[in-house]
Amino acid sequence: VCYQSGNKPVTMETAQKFVRMLLRSGHESVIEHSSLTVQFINVSRGFTHELVRHRLTSPSQESTRYVDYAKEDKVDLDRFQLKFIVPPHKDEKENVKLENGQLLSLEDMFTNIEMYYRGLRKAGFLAEDARQILPIATKSEIVVTANFREWRHVFSMRTQKAAHWEIRSTMVKLLQELQVLIPVIFDDFAPSGN
């Protein structure tokens, strides 16, 4: 449309050539017409906090206000099972010496947080009020839609070696999948530090 060059037949080969030319010339606005929706599961709220900073995405995130972390449909305040995302380079069972001299593992800390959350709920706090004590390590889910140009921006930021370990790891895996599925859009990316 921009150059009125649409009078020739479009094939997969000519489309790929056209997209590569657009990317080389920096005319990426054209790839904004296509979008991709991705559901991220078993990620931390820290991950989702990083991802929603990309303002040109459309996120729908698991709510700590309306999701009451019970195993079954009916809330059972004696059977809560909060889930937390632990950095893979940390041992969940390793003791950490606290400022007061007490030794606690991450597992113990998460157990205490779950106990405090459950205690607040049993005391009558609504989930939206009790959630104030939940850490960003709390497991979450998020669905994100963005156009291809914005996904390229996300990958340029979140696959860098300096990016947070969780979002970098997840985005590198997603990028690798997209390089197979839609190579013409994403095959020019190589995560730094790989």
C-alpha positions in Angstrom: 0.0 0.0 0.0 2.8 2.5 0.9 4.4 2.1 -2.5 1.5 0.7 -4.4 3.6 -2.3 -5.2 0.8 -4.8 -4.6 0.1 -5.6 -8.2 2.5 -8.6 -8.2 1.5 -12.0 -6.9 2.4 -12.6 -3.2 4.1 -16.0 -2.5 5.8 -17.2 0.7 9.1 -16.4 -0.9 8.2 -12.8 -2.0 6.6 -12.2 1.4 9.7 -13.3 3.3 11.9 -11.2 1.0 9.6 -8.2 1.6 9.7 -8.6 5.4 13.5 -8.9 5.4 13.7 -5.7 3.3 11.4 -3.9 5.8 13.5 -5.0 8.8 16.8 -4.1 7.1 15.5 -0.6 6.2 14.0 0.0 9.7 10.5 0.3 8.3 9.1 -1.9 11.1 5.7 -0.2 11.4 4.4 -2.6 8.7 4.9 -5.6 11.0 2.7 -3.9 13.6 -0.3 -5.3 11.6 0.4 -8.8 13.0 0.3 -9.8 16.6 1.1 -12.7 18.9 -0.5 -13.8 22.1 1.5 -15.8 24.7 0.4 -17.3 28.0 3.2 -17.4 30.6 2.5 -19.9 33.4 4.5 -20.7 36.6 6.3 -17.4 36.6 6.7 -15.0 39.5 5.0 -11.7 40.1 8.5 -10.3 39.7 8.5 -11.6 36.1 5.0 -10.1 35.5 6.1 -6.8 37.0 9.0 -6.7 34.5 6.8 -7.7 31.5 4.0 -5.2 32.1 6.5 -2.4 31.9 6.3 -2.8 28.1 3.5 -0.4 27.7 2.6 -1.4 24.1 1.6 -4.9 25.2 -1.9 -6.0 26.3 -1.6 -8.0 29.5 -4.2 -10.0 31.4 -2.7 -11.1 34.7 -3.8 -13.5 37.5 -5.3 -11.5 40.2 -4.1 -11.8 43.8 -7.3 -9.9 44.7 -9.8 -12.5 43.3 -7.7 -15.6 43.3 -7.8 -17.2 46.7 -4.8 -19.6 46.8 -6.6 -22.8 47.8 -6.2 -26.1 46.0 -9.9 -26.6 45.3 -12.8 -24.6 44.0 -14.1 -24.0 47.5 -11.7 -21.9 49.7 -10.4 -24.1 52.5 -8.3 -21.9 54.8 -6.7 -25.0 56.3 -5.4 -26.3 53.0 -3.7 -23.3 51.3 -0.9 -24.1 48.9 0.8 -20.9 47.8 3.5 -21.5 45.2 6.7 -19.5 45.0 9.3 -19.2 42.2 12.8 -19.8 43.6 15.9 -18.6 41.6 17.4 -21.7 40.0 20.8 -20.7 41.3 19.6 -20.7 44.9 19.0 -23.7 47.2 15.5 -23.5 48.7 16.7 -25.5 51.7 19.9 -23.7 52.4 19.8 -21.7 55.7 20.3 -18.0 55.6 21.3 -16.1 58.7 18.9 -13.3 59.5 19.7 -10.0 61.1 18.5 -11.4 64.5 20.8 -14.4 64.2 18.0 -16.8 63.4 18.7 -19.4 60.6 15.9 -19.9 58.1 15.8 -21.4 54.6 13.8 -19.9 51.7 11.4 -22.8 52.2 10.9 -21.8 55.8 10.3 -18.2 54.9 7.7 -19.2 52.2 6.0 -21.5 54.8 5.8 -18.6 57.2 4.4 -16.2 54.6 1.8 -18.8 53.7 1.0 -19.2 57.4 0.7 -15.4 57.9 -1.5 -15.1 54.8 -3.8 -18.0 55.9 -3.9 -16.4 59.4 -5.1 -13.1 58.0 -7.7 -14.8 55.9 -9.0 -16.8 58.9 -9.1 -13.5 60.9 -11.6 -12.2 58.3 -9.2 -10.3 56.0 -10.4 -10.3 52.4 -8.0 -11.9 49.9 -7.4 -8.3 48.5 -6.2 -7.2 51.9 -4.3 -10.3 52.9 -2.3 -10.2 49.6 -0.4 -7.2 50.9 2.1 -9.5 52.5 2.7 -11.7 49.5 6.2 -11.4 48.0 7.0 -11.0 44.3 8.2 -14.6 44.3 4.5 -15.6 44.4 3.6 -17.8 41.4 1.5 -16.1 38.8 0.1 -16.4 35.3 -0.2 -13.7 32.6 -1.4 -13.6 29.0 0.2 -11.0 26.8 -0.7 -9.8 23.3 1.6 -7.5 21.3 2.3 -6.8 17.7 5.5 -8.3 16.2 7.3 -5.0 16.4 6.7 -4.8 20.1 7.8 -8.4 20.6 11.0 -7.5 18.8 11.5 -4.7 21.3 10.7 -7.1 24.3 13.3 -9.5 23.0 15.9 -6.8 22.5 15.5 -5.8 26.1 14.7 -9.0 27.9 17.2 -11.4 26.3 20.2 -9.3 27.2 22.7 -10.8 29.5 22.0 -8.1 32.1 18.2 -8.9 32.2 16.8 -10.5 35.3 17.4 -14.3 35.2 13.7 -15.3 35.1 12.5 -13.0 32.4 15.7 -13.6 30.3 15.4 -17.4 30.6 11.8 -17.3 29.6 12.2 -14.9 26.8 15.2 -16.7 25.3 13.1 -19.9 25.2 10.2 -18.0 23.6 12.5 -16.4 21.1 14.0 -19.7 20.1 10.5 -21.1 19.5 9.5 -18.1 17.4 12.6 -18.3 15.4 11.4 -21.8 14.3 7.7 -20.8 13.9 8.1 -17.3 12.3 11.8 -17.1 11.3 11.4 -14.2 8.9 10.4 -11.9 11.8 12.7 -13.2 14.5 15.7 -15.0 13.0 18.0 -11.9 13.2 18.0 -12.0 17.0 20.8 -13.6 19.0 20.4 -13.2 22.8 23.6 -11.5 24.1 25.8 -13.6 26.3 24.9 -16.9 24.6 
